[in-house]
Amino acid sequence: MSGWAIAGGVAVLIAATAAIAERRRNNRKNIDKVGFMPWPFIMVMALLFAAISIGLALKGF
């Protein structure tokens, strides 16, 4: 397995973690406890990196 495929898999796991964290943040009981992590931005960047790295892995780089 190439390094790009592994990096893409890790990026997908990070994106899934960010999606779960964003869902938990949206459904929190105490509306005044606001977090500071930009979960949507982290998720989008991780998915972008995953798409690029998996594409490179399929291309053979």
PyMOL Python script that loads the backbone (N, CA, C, O; Angstrom):
from pymol import cmd

cmd.read_pdbstr("""\
ATOM      1  N   MET A   1       0.857  -1.181   0.000  1.00  0.00           N
ATOM      2  CA  MET A   1       0.000   0.000   0.000  1.00  0.00           C
ATOM      3  C   MET A   1       0.897   1.236   0.000  1.00  0.00           C
ATOM      4  O   MET A   1       1.875   1.308   0.744  1.00  0.00           O
ATOM      5  N   SER A   2       0.559   2.184  -0.826  1.00  0.00           N
ATOM      6  CA  SER A   2       1.412   3.361  -0.940  1.00  0.00           C
ATOM      7  C   SER A   2       1.168   4.336   0.205  1.00  0.00           C
ATOM      8  O   SER A   2       0.161   4.263   0.910  1.00  0.00           O
ATOM      9  N   GLY A   3       2.102   5.234   0.364  1.00  0.00           N
ATOM     10  CA  GLY A   3       1.994   6.241   1.404  1.00  0.00           C
ATOM     11  C   GLY A   3       0.828   7.187   1.192  1.00  0.00           C
ATOM     12  O   GLY A   3       0.222   7.667   2.150  1.00  0.00           O
ATOM     13  N   TRP A   4       0.513   7.454  -0.084  1.00  0.00           N
ATOM     14  CA  TRP A   4      -0.614   8.348  -0.377  1.00  0.00           C
ATOM     15  C   TRP A   4      -1.933   7.729   0.058  1.00  0.00           C
ATOM     16  O   TRP A   4      -2.815   8.432   0.552  1.00  0.00           O
ATOM     17  N   ALA A   5      -2.077   6.427  -0.121  1.00  0.00           N
ATOM     18  CA  ALA A   5      -3.316   5.759   0.267  1.00  0.00           C
ATOM     19  C   ALA A   5      -3.475   5.768   1.785  1.00  0.00           C
ATOM     20  O   ALA A   5      -4.579   5.957   2.296  1.00  0.00           O
ATOM     21  N   ILE A   6      -2.386   5.567   2.494  1.00  0.00           N
ATOM     22  CA  ILE A   6      -2.433   5.615   3.960  1.00  0.00           C
ATOM     23  C   ILE A   6      -2.774   7.023   4.433  1.00  0.00           C
ATOM     24  O   ILE A   6      -3.592   7.198   5.336  1.00  0.00           O
ATOM     25  N   ALA A   7      -2.151   8.022   3.826  1.00  0.00           N
ATOM     26  CA  ALA A   7      -2.452   9.413   4.195  1.00  0.00           C
ATOM     27  C   ALA A   7      -3.906   9.752   3.903  1.00  0.00           C
ATOM     28  O   ALA A   7      -4.546  10.466   4.675  1.00  0.00           O
ATOM     29  N   GLY A   8      -4.428   9.249   2.799  1.00  0.00           N
ATOM     30  CA  GLY A   8      -5.836   9.474   2.473  1.00  0.00           C
ATOM     31  C   GLY A   8      -6.769   8.815   3.472  1.00  0.00           C
ATOM     32  O   GLY A   8      -7.794   9.387   3.844  1.00  0.00           O
ATOM     33  N   GLY A   9      -6.415   7.616   3.904  1.00  0.00           N
ATOM     34  CA  GLY A   9      -7.220   6.922   4.913  1.00  0.00           C
ATOM     35  C   GLY A   9      -7.225   7.648   6.249  1.00  0.00           C
ATOM     36  O   GLY A   9      -8.256   7.744   6.914  1.00  0.00           O
ATOM     37  N   VAL A  10      -6.065   8.154   6.631  1.00  0.00           N
ATOM     38  CA  VAL A  10      -5.982   8.931   7.877  1.00  0.00           C
ATOM     39  C   VAL A  10      -6.803  10.212   7.761  1.00  0.00           C
ATOM     40  O   VAL A  10      -7.474  10.610   8.713  1.00  0.00           O
ATOM     41  N   ALA A  11      -6.750  10.845   6.614  1.00  0.00           N
ATOM     42  CA  ALA A  11      -7.530  12.068   6.405  1.00  0.00           C
ATOM     43  C   ALA A  11      -9.029  11.788   6.462  1.00  0.00           C
ATOM     44  O   ALA A  11      -9.792  12.613   6.966  1.00  0.00           O
ATOM     45  N   VAL A  12      -9.455  10.643   5.953  1.00  0.00           N
ATOM     46  CA  VAL A  12     -10.873  10.274   6.033  1.00  0.00           C
ATOM     47  C   VAL A  12     -11.273  10.056   7.490  1.00  0.00           C
ATOM     48  O   VAL A  12     -12.365  10.453   7.895  1.00  0.00           O
ATOM     49  N   LEU A  13     -10.408   9.434   8.276  1.00  0.00           N
ATOM     50  CA  LEU A  13     -10.695   9.248   9.701  1.00  0.00           C
ATOM     51  C   LEU A  13     -10.786  10.590  10.430  1.00  0.00           C
ATOM     52  O   LEU A  13     -11.645  10.772  11.293  1.00  0.00           O
ATOM     53  N   ILE A  14      -9.911  11.517  10.087  1.00  0.00           N
ATOM     54  CA  ILE A  14      -9.960  12.854  10.704  1.00  0.00           C
ATOM     55  C   ILE A  14     -11.258  13.561  10.314  1.00  0.00           C
ATOM     56  O   ILE A  14     -11.892  14.205  11.150  1.00  0.00           O
ATOM     57  N   ALA A  15     -11.651  13.441   9.053  1.00  0.00           N
ATOM     58  CA  ALA A  15     -12.902  14.067   8.607  1.00  0.00           C
ATOM     59  C   ALA A  15     -14.103  13.453   9.316  1.00  0.00           C
ATOM     60  O   ALA A  15     -15.035  14.170   9.682  1.00  0.00           O
ATOM     61  N   ALA A  16     -14.096  12.147   9.513  1.00  0.00           N
ATOM     62  CA  ALA A  16     -15.203  11.497  10.221  1.00  0.00           C
ATOM     63  C   ALA A  16     -15.250  11.951  11.676  1.00  0.00           C
ATOM     64  O   ALA A  16     -16.330  12.177  12.221  1.00  0.00           O
ATOM     65  N   THR A  17     -14.095  12.084  12.301  1.00  0.00           N
ATOM     66  CA  THR A  17     -14.040  12.569  13.678  1.00  0.00           C
ATOM     67  C   THR A  17     -14.562  13.996  13.766  1.00  0.00           C
ATOM     68  O   THR A  17     -15.292  14.334  14.698  1.00  0.00           O
ATOM     69  N   ALA A  18     -14.194  14.831  12.809  1.00  0.00           N
ATOM     70  CA  ALA A  18     -14.674  16.215  12.801  1.00  0.00           C
ATOM     71  C   ALA A  18     -16.180  16.278  12.574  1.00  0.00           C
ATOM     72  O   ALA A  18     -16.853  17.135  13.147  1.00  0.00           O
ATOM     73  N   ALA A  19     -16.719  15.385  11.748  1.00  0.00           N
ATOM     74  CA  ALA A  19     -18.162  15.358  11.514  1.00  0.00           C
ATOM     75  C   ALA A  19     -18.907  14.957  12.785  1.00  0.00           C
ATOM     76  O   ALA A  19     -19.942  15.539  13.112  1.00  0.00           O
ATOM     77  N   ILE A  20     -18.383  13.970  13.495  1.00  0.00           N
ATOM     78  CA  ILE A  20     -19.004  13.556  14.755  1.00  0.00           C
ATOM     79  C   ILE A  20     -18.927  14.679  15.784  1.00  0.00           C
ATOM     80  O   ILE A  20     -19.899  14.939  16.494  1.00  0.00           O
ATOM     81  N   ALA A  21     -17.785  15.342  15.867  1.00  0.00           N
ATOM     82  CA  ALA A  21     -17.628  16.443  16.825  1.00  0.00           C
ATOM     83  C   ALA A  21     -18.563  17.608  16.497  1.00  0.00           C
ATOM     84  O   ALA A  21     -19.114  18.232  17.404  1.00  0.00           O
ATOM     85  N   GLU A  22     -18.744  17.905  15.213  1.00  0.00           N
ATOM     86  CA  GLU A  22     -19.661  18.987  14.821  1.00  0.00           C
ATOM     87  C   GLU A  22     -21.104  18.620  15.161  1.00  0.00           C
ATOM     88  O   GLU A  22     -21.877  19.469  15.605  1.00  0.00           O
ATOM     89  N   ARG A  23     -21.458  17.370  14.955  1.00  0.00           N
ATOM     90  CA  ARG A  23     -22.811  16.931  15.316  1.00  0.00           C
ATOM     91  C   ARG A  23     -23.036  17.035  16.819  1.00  0.00           C
ATOM     92  O   ARG A  23     -24.096  17.473  17.266  1.00  0.00           O
ATOM     93  N   ARG A  24     -22.031  16.631  17.598  1.00  0.00           N
ATOM     94  CA  ARG A  24     -22.153  16.748  19.052  1.00  0.00           C
ATOM     95  C   ARG A  24     -22.237  18.207  19.484  1.00  0.00           C
ATOM     96  O   ARG A  24     -22.972  18.538  20.415  1.00  0.00           O
ATOM     97  N   ARG A  25     -21.490  19.080  18.812  1.00  0.00           N
ATOM     98  CA  ARG A  25     -21.519  20.503  19.155  1.00  0.00           C
ATOM     99  C   ARG A  25     -22.882  21.111  18.842  1.00  0.00           C
ATOM    100  O   ARG A  25     -23.378  21.947  19.598  1.00  0.00           O
ATOM    101  N   ASN A  26     -23.488  20.699  17.735  1.00  0.00           N
ATOM    102  CA  ASN A  26     -24.802  21.225  17.359  1.00  0.00           C
ATOM    103  C   ASN A  26     -25.914  20.727  18.269  1.00  0.00           C
ATOM    104  O   ASN A  26     -26.924  21.410  18.439  1.00  0.00           O
ATOM    105  N   ASN A  27     -25.745  19.553  18.854  1.00  0.00           N
ATOM    106  CA  ASN A  27     -26.791  18.953  19.683  1.00  0.00           C
ATOM    107  C   ASN A  27     -26.492  19.053  21.174  1.00  0.00           C
ATOM    108  O   ASN A  27     -27.037  18.280  21.962  1.00  0.00           O
ATOM    109  N   ARG A  28     -25.648  19.980  21.571  1.00  0.00           N
ATOM    110  CA  ARG A  28     -25.293  20.076  22.991  1.00  0.00           C
ATOM    111  C   ARG A  28     -26.474  20.588  23.811  1.00  0.00           C
ATOM    112  O   ARG A  28     -27.334  21.307  23.302  1.00  0.00           O
ATOM    113  N   LYS A  29     -26.501  20.208  25.078  1.00  0.00           N
ATOM    114  CA  LYS A  29     -27.612  20.588  25.956  1.00  0.00           C
ATOM    115  C   LYS A  29     -27.471  22.016  26.452  1.00  0.00           C
ATOM    116  O   LYS A  29     -28.455  22.753  26.521  1.00  0.00           O
ATOM    117  N   ASN A  30     -26.250  22.411  26.797  1.00  0.00           N
ATOM    118  CA  ASN A  30     -26.030  23.763  27.301  1.00  0.00           C
ATOM    119  C   ASN A  30     -25.584  24.645  26.139  1.00  0.00           C
ATOM    120  O   ASN A  30     -24.441  24.559  25.691  1.00  0.00           O
ATOM    121  N   ILE A  31     -26.476  25.477  25.661  1.00  0.00           N
ATOM    122  CA  ILE A  31     -26.218  26.294  24.469  1.00  0.00           C
ATOM    123  C   ILE A  31     -25.138  27.339  24.712  1.00  0.00           C
ATOM    124  O   ILE A  31     -24.535  27.840  23.764  1.00  0.00           O
ATOM    125  N   ASP A  32     -24.889  27.670  25.978  1.00  0.00           N
ATOM    126  CA  ASP A  32     -23.898  28.696  26.298  1.00  0.00           C
ATOM    127  C   ASP A  32     -22.467  28.171  26.302  1.00  0.00           C
ATOM    128  O   ASP A  32     -21.528  28.967  26.304  1.00  0.00           O
ATOM    129  N   LYS A  33     -22.278  26.868  26.304  1.00  0.00           N
ATOM    130  CA  LYS A  33     -20.928  26.297  26.286  1.00  0.00           C
ATOM    131  C   LYS A  33     -20.472  26.129  24.840  1.00  0.00           C
ATOM    132  O   LYS A  33     -20.634  25.070  24.233  1.00  0.00           O
ATOM    133  N   VAL A  34     -19.904  27.192  24.314  1.00  0.00           N
ATOM    134  CA  VAL A  34     -19.476  27.199  22.914  1.00  0.00           C
ATOM    135  C   VAL A  34     -18.034  26.711  22.826  1.00  0.00           C
ATOM    136  O   VAL A  34     -17.180  27.132  23.607  1.00  0.00           O
ATOM    137  N   GLY A  35     -17.772  25.832  21.882  1.00  0.00           N
ATOM    138  CA  GLY A  35     -16.413  25.344  21.674  1.00  0.00           C
ATOM    139  C   GLY A  35     -15.607  26.303  20.816  1.00  0.00           C
ATOM    140  O   GLY A  35     -16.139  27.288  20.304  1.00  0.00           O
ATOM    141  N   PHE A  36     -14.327  26.012  20.660  1.00  0.00           N
ATOM    142  CA  PHE A  36     -13.456  26.897  19.893  1.00  0.00           C
ATOM    143  C   PHE A  36     -12.872  26.229  18.652  1.00  0.00           C
ATOM    144  O   PHE A  36     -12.172  26.881  17.877  1.00  0.00           O
ATOM    145  N   MET A  37     -13.150  24.940  18.450  1.00  0.00           N
ATOM    146  CA  MET A  37     -12.583  24.243  17.300  1.00  0.00           C
ATOM    147  C   MET A  37     -13.441  24.483  16.058  1.00  0.00           C
ATOM    148  O   MET A  37     -14.664  24.360  16.119  1.00  0.00           O
ATOM    149  N   PRO A  38     -12.814  24.822  14.940  1.00  0.00           N
ATOM    150  CA  PRO A  38     -13.570  25.026  13.685  1.00  0.00           C
ATOM    151  C   PRO A  38     -13.813  23.686  12.978  1.00  0.00           C
ATOM    152  O   PRO A  38     -13.180  23.396  11.963  1.00  0.00           O
ATOM    153  N   TRP A  39     -14.738  22.865  13.518  1.00  0.00           N
ATOM    154  CA  TRP A  39     -14.948  21.519  12.994  1.00  0.00           C
ATOM    155  C   TRP A  39     -15.331  21.475  11.523  1.00  0.00           C
ATOM    156  O   TRP A  39     -14.815  20.615  10.808  1.00  0.00           O
ATOM    157  N   PRO A  40     -16.197  22.341  11.029  1.00  0.00           N
ATOM    158  CA  PRO A  40     -16.515  22.261   9.588  1.00  0.00           C
ATOM    159  C   PRO A  40     -15.292  22.518   8.704  1.00  0.00           C
ATOM    160  O   PRO A  40     -15.114  21.851   7.685  1.00  0.00           O
ATOM    161  N   PHE A  41     -14.458  23.471   9.087  1.00  0.00           N
ATOM    162  CA  PHE A  41     -13.245  23.765   8.313  1.00  0.00           C
ATOM    163  C   PHE A  41     -12.292  22.573   8.336  1.00  0.00           C
ATOM    164  O   PHE A  41     -11.717  22.215   7.308  1.00  0.00           O
ATOM    165  N   ILE A  42     -12.125  21.958   9.507  1.00  0.00           N
ATOM    166  CA  ILE A  42     -11.253  20.795   9.625  1.00  0.00           C
ATOM    167  C   ILE A  42     -11.780  19.651   8.757  1.00  0.00           C
ATOM    168  O   ILE A  42     -11.005  18.962   8.094  1.00  0.00           O
ATOM    169  N   MET A  43     -13.092  19.453   8.764  1.00  0.00           N
ATOM    170  CA  MET A  43     -13.687  18.380   7.974  1.00  0.00           C
ATOM    171  C   MET A  43     -13.483  18.615   6.474  1.00  0.00           C
ATOM    172  O   MET A  43     -13.121  17.689   5.748  1.00  0.00           O
ATOM    173  N   VAL A  44     -13.709  19.835   6.010  1.00  0.00           N
ATOM    174  CA  VAL A  44     -13.560  20.139   4.581  1.00  0.00           C
ATOM    175  C   VAL A  44     -12.099  19.988   4.145  1.00  0.00           C
ATOM    176  O   VAL A  44     -11.825  19.417   3.089  1.00  0.00           O
ATOM    177  N   MET A  45     -11.177  20.488   4.940  1.00  0.00           N
ATOM    178  CA  MET A  45      -9.760  20.376   4.582  1.00  0.00           C
ATOM    179  C   MET A  45      -9.297  18.917   4.584  1.00  0.00           C
ATOM    180  O   MET A  45      -8.513  18.514   3.725  1.00  0.00           O
ATOM    181  N   ALA A  46      -9.780  18.129   5.543  1.00  0.00           N
ATOM    182  CA  ALA A  46      -9.420  16.716   5.587  1.00  0.00           C
ATOM    183  C   ALA A  46      -9.985  15.966   4.383  1.00  0.00           C
ATOM    184  O   ALA A  46      -9.306  15.117   3.805  1.00  0.00           O
ATOM    185  N   LEU A  47     -11.222  16.275   4.004  1.00  0.00           N
ATOM    186  CA  LEU A  47     -11.809  15.621   2.830  1.00  0.00           C
ATOM    187  C   LEU A  47     -11.094  16.034   1.547  1.00  0.00           C
ATOM    188  O   LEU A  47     -10.909  15.210   0.650  1.00  0.00           O
ATOM    189  N   LEU A  48     -10.693  17.291   1.451  1.00  0.00           N
ATOM    190  CA  LEU A  48      -9.943  17.749   0.282  1.00  0.00           C
ATOM    191  C   LEU A  48      -8.601  17.027   0.190  1.00  0.00           C
ATOM    192  O   LEU A  48      -8.213  16.554  -0.878  1.00  0.00           O
ATOM    193  N   PHE A  49      -7.901  16.946   1.309  1.00  0.00           N
ATOM    194  CA  PHE A  49      -6.622  16.246   1.326  1.00  0.00           C
ATOM    195  C   PHE A  49      -6.807  14.759   1.013  1.00  0.00           C
ATOM    196  O   PHE A  49      -5.990  14.160   0.314  1.00  0.00           O
ATOM    197  N   ALA A  50      -7.890  14.167   1.538  1.00  0.00           N
ATOM    198  CA  ALA A  50      -8.150  12.749   1.265  1.00  0.00           C
ATOM    199  C   ALA A  50      -8.399  12.516  -0.224  1.00  0.00           C
ATOM    200  O   ALA A  50      -7.884  11.557  -0.799  1.00  0.00           O
ATOM    201  N   ALA A  51      -9.182  13.386  -0.844  1.00  0.00           N
ATOM    202  CA  ALA A  51      -9.478  13.218  -2.264  1.00  0.00           C
ATOM    203  C   ALA A  51      -8.208  13.346  -3.103  1.00  0.00           C
ATOM    204  O   ALA A  51      -7.997  12.569  -4.035  1.00  0.00           O
ATOM    205  N   ILE A  52      -7.374  14.314  -2.778  1.00  0.00           N
ATOM    206  CA  ILE A  52      -6.137  14.511  -3.540  1.00  0.00           C
ATOM    207  C   ILE A  52      -5.181  13.346  -3.331  1.00  0.00           C
ATOM    208  O   ILE A  52      -4.610  12.830  -4.291  1.00  0.00           O
ATOM    209  N   SER A  53      -5.004  12.929  -2.077  1.00  0.00           N
ATOM    210  CA  SER A  53      -4.035  11.867  -1.809  1.00  0.00           C
ATOM    211  C   SER A  53      -4.506  10.512  -2.348  1.00  0.00           C
ATOM    212  O   SER A  53      -3.688   9.733  -2.839  1.00  0.00           O
ATOM    213  N   ILE A  54      -5.787  10.222  -2.268  1.00  0.00           N
ATOM    214  CA  ILE A  54      -6.281   8.968  -2.841  1.00  0.00           C
ATOM    215  C   ILE A  54      -6.191   9.009  -4.363  1.00  0.00           C
ATOM    216  O   ILE A  54      -5.903   7.994  -4.996  1.00  0.00           O
ATOM    217  N   GLY A  55      -6.435  10.170  -4.945  1.00  0.00           N
ATOM    218  CA  GLY A  55      -6.256  10.313  -6.392  1.00  0.00           C
ATOM    219  C   GLY A  55      -4.815  10.076  -6.808  1.00  0.00           C
ATOM    220  O   GLY A  55      -4.556   9.429  -7.823  1.00  0.00           O
ATOM    221  N   LEU A  56      -3.881  10.596  -6.030  1.00  0.00           N
ATOM    222  CA  LEU A  56      -2.464  10.364  -6.328  1.00  0.00           C
ATOM    223  C   LEU A  56      -2.093   8.894  -6.136  1.00  0.00           C
ATOM    224  O   LEU A  56      -1.276   8.356  -6.882  1.00  0.00           O
ATOM    225  N   ALA A  57      -2.689   8.253  -5.146  1.00  0.00           N
ATOM    226  CA  ALA A  57      -2.406   6.834  -4.924  1.00  0.00           C
ATOM    227  C   ALA A  57      -2.920   5.994  -6.090  1.00  0.00           C
ATOM    228  O   ALA A  57      -2.263   5.044  -6.516  1.00  0.00           O
ATOM    229  N   LEU A  58      -4.092   6.348  -6.602  1.00  0.00           N
ATOM    230  CA  LEU A  58      -4.632   5.602  -7.741  1.00  0.00           C
ATOM    231  C   LEU A  58      -3.838   5.859  -9.016  1.00  0.00           C
ATOM    232  O   LEU A  58      -3.719   4.983  -9.872  1.00  0.00           O
ATOM    233  N   LYS A  59      -3.298   7.067  -9.134  1.00  0.00           N
ATOM    234  CA  LYS A  59      -2.497   7.426 -10.309  1.00  0.00           C
ATOM    235  C   LYS A  59      -1.142   6.717 -10.288  1.00  0.00           C
ATOM    236  O   LYS A  59      -0.564   6.445 -11.340  1.00  0.00           O
ATOM    237  N   GLY A  60      -0.640   6.420  -9.090  1.00  0.00           N
ATOM    238  CA  GLY A  60       0.622   5.691  -8.978  1.00  0.00           C
ATOM    239  C   GLY A  60       1.804   6.526  -8.543  1.00  0.00           C
ATOM    240  O   GLY A  60       2.944   6.090  -8.701  1.00  0.00           O
ATOM    241  N   PHE A  61       1.581   7.704  -8.003  1.00  0.00           N
ATOM    242  CA  PHE A  61       2.693   8.535  -7.534  1.00  0.00           C
ATOM    243  C   PHE A  61       3.193   8.084  -6.206  1.00  0.00           C
ATOM    244  O   PHE A  61       4.128   8.675  -5.666  1.00  0.00           O
TER     245      PHE A  61
END
""", "prot")
cmd.dss("prot")
cmd.show_as("cartoon", "prot")
cmd.util.cbc("prot")
cmd.orient("prot")
